[in-house]
Amino acid sequence: MKSGRPLFDGAEVADWLIVSGLGNADPTELREELALFGIRELGDRFTPWQLVETIGSLLCLRQMDGRRLADRSASPVGSGPNTDTALWSAILHRAERIDAEDDFVLRELRTVDAGAASLARFAEQLVEAAYGEHGAYERLLASRSRLDMDSLTADAVSPELRGLLVQLADLPARLVRDKSLVIADPHARAGDLLAALLDGTEEREGITVLAADPEDRFTRVTRRRLLLAGIGELDLDVQSGVDLEEHFADPDLVITQLPYRPGEERSVLACLTELERVAYLLRPGSTALVLGPADALVDKLKSTKAARLRSTLLREDLVESVISLPGGVLPFRPGYRLALWTLTRDPRRPAHGKVLLADVSTEQLTPKVAGQLAEDVLLLRAEGFRPLDGHEPRYGRVLTVDALERSFAGALTPSAPPFSAIWSDSVVERPALIAETEERLERARKEHLAYDSEHGPYRGEVQRRVDRLPGRITLGTLIGEGEVRRLPGHRVDAGDITEDGHHAVLGAEELTGDRMPGTRRIDRLVLASTYDRVALTEPGDIVYTLTPHLALHVDHEGFSVVAFPARVLRVRTEGQRALTPRVLAALLGAARGTGRSPGAVRAARRVEDYEVPTLSPAEIRRFDALLAETDERAGLLRLQTHALARARALTIAGLADGTLTVAEPPDLRM
């Protein structure tokens, strides 16, 4: 019992979840979570840095020694003080023997007492769950934010950006070509970028890693991380400071992120100077990937001195590509805009004198976008720029350095859409699409005129009621009388929803107008195999939701799937009250007291308490006919509105990218 709450054995709970299949997660993940939860609970005895450093050192010791840290049957908690003291004494003895020069683990293990024996047992559990020390350490560092390790989390880029960098580095191809490779990061911090590169290849032999960081704690985290990733002790050098040990080896690939500085302290000139230092590390044939602040790497520069330095880097024919990245790729600092430079020092560079300017700042960095962007850069690196028979970039334009020099200090972003976008099929076919839309607009206009000529102008024949007001009845009463049935919605996995399935999916998004009904669909085979208890709607069913507010839709076609929190009202049209779906939906939509205050969790009244007037069957019949006519007229107008909006959007897009122009009207041509 803790703070009045009952406590259960975590291992027994995890085993029960795995055996019963109720864990909603892979067994490996459940066991990892169990170990991480135990580590997190020791936060009252150890600082976050002690947790990460001690467990990292224990994992490193386990790999270097090749032996377990604790007995397999030992419980992480509940061991006596004598047992803990003996275990920790044995661990320290092993560390003093294996790491006598204190390169990896000794210092961290000496700073804690025998109370850290429980960490050794949790580390052992984490190794078993992650199938190895490397996986255990990476899982621990992936959970650093849960351990309140802001200093380790602050400079971590998003997984999507890491994936892009791995593709741009093209490490497997380099290893096949060169057999050996030297990777360097002069601003390593926790080694995230280096670890991402190493995770991108299974071949670790022949890889040498150089790194540096001003803070000693970070260098030791990186050193342990590289060792656990499979880099040999003699093949890595991590310096405490700002300089790499260049005498150790010359780098073939540099990947780094320039140090973050707050906006009020950030110097554009200092950032470009750091970029220049990275460029000096490159030898012939080597490449660098450099992340840095967008205001220094791509934005228009106000400082003449900074502009001269950036111009010098461009003229040295090192710059391969300049990429404006989307916001949020540095999650801890969402307002900090990043850009990426790729540099290659190669006198035989195929793209001699040319730079790819790419802009994905308005895109979501999905695997597709990252893959296409990496392909643009890698093809330019391998083949150069061949506009006639080569590959046109999807997210930028290739410009000459001379052209960039003419706009001295200007922004390094493409001033026009990529040629691949301008001459894509959708753009080339745009005039035909506009003509087709204009024909559809004309057909809709004629249908509307034909309807008007057949039915005449719209007349609702509505007049003021002179007799007494009708009585009122609640929806709950109608349900109790059997005039209306209420049916539940269904929980549908978002992964099963497509754009081209057999059945429409109607949910709160469709009812509130955020999506057009029919745009979300589900395949009938998926429906039959996964949702065997789902009942489809019938023609005339009213689909409604109270979240985020009351919204209703009459499904005239039926055969749709209603997604929770939406529900269904089914009207018995042959009932005594002669209600119709259109009439009931209209009256419920106008009922009083259906809203909710901004701070309320739910509406003030239940849907069963909504009141509607008790109209006579004759009134209901006339009202339904009126609603049907307004729906018909509104549908005809929507056809024209949609066609006109599409033609307008296509025309604006064509004028905006320069592929279309507006001709003179026929009666004004000479």
Buried (B, 14 or more C-beta within 10 A) or exposed (E): EEEEEEEEEBBEEBBEBBEEEEBEEEBBBBBBBBBBBBBBBBBEEBEBBBBBBBBBBBBBBBBBBEEBBBEEEBEBEEBEEEBBBBBBEBBBEBBBEBBEEBBBBBBBBEEBEBBBBBBBBBBBBBBBBBEBBBBBBBBBBEBBEBBBBEBBBBBBBBEBBBBBBBBBBBBEEBBEEEEEBBBBBBBBBBBBBBBBBBBBBEBBEEBBBBBBBEEEBBBBBBBBBBBBBBBEEEBBBBBBEEEBBEEBBBBBBBBBBBBBEEEEEBEBBBBBBBBBEBBEBBEEEBBBBBBBBBBBBBBEBEBEEBBBBBBEBBBEBBBBBBBBBBEBBBBEBEEBBBBBBBBBBBEEBBBEEBBBBBBBBEBEBEEEBBBBBBBBBBBBBEEBBBEEEEBBBBBBBBBEBEEBEEEEBBBBBBEEBBBBBBEBEEBEEBBEBBEBBBEBBEEBBEBBEEBEEEEEEEEEEEEEEEEEEEEEBBBBBBBEEEBBEBBEBBEBEEEBBEEEBBBBBBBBBBBBEEBEBEEBBBBBEBBEEEBEEBEBBBEBBBBBBBBEEBBBBBBEBEEBBBBBBBBBBBBBEEEEBBBBBBBBBBBBEEBEEBEBEEEEEEBEBEBEBBBBEBBEEEBBBBBBEBBEBBEEBEEBEEBBEBBBEBBEEBBEBBEEBEBBEEEEEEEEEE
